[in-house]
Amino acid sequence: MIKHRLILVRKNKKLSQAYIAKALCMDTSNYNRREKGEVKISISEWKKLADILGVSIDDILEEDTPQIFISNDNPINKAETNHYNIPLSLWEIQKKYIQKLEQENQELRYHIAEKDKKS
């Protein structure tokens, strides 16, 4: 999840990613991945970021959205594995939709069975 508040505060302070990365003792690409949400920011890093930016931790802290991780082994090529990161909220919506479709299928089977009895 992209850290929009962190990016906004950093840009408002006219600080570069390179400057922040150096202050955190990491290279710019590692810091960039944290801003993009590709790498989790630890609570100690959030505290350091707040100090560097001169703001409260509450001004920049954005919790990560819970994720569901799905590993799907490819049955055709066993050497290849697919990994999917799905936000928990989307997973829940899909789960409810599948349940609804299963219920509709049951109802349709019942109606088909009733029609077959009448025929």
Secondary structure, 3 states (H helix, E strand, C coil): CCCHHHHHHHHHCCCCHHHHHHHCCCCHHHHHHHHHCCCCCCHHHHHHHHHHHCCCHHHHCCCCCCEEEEEEECCCCCCCEEEEEEEHHHHHHHHHHHHHHHHHHHHHHHHHHHHHHHC
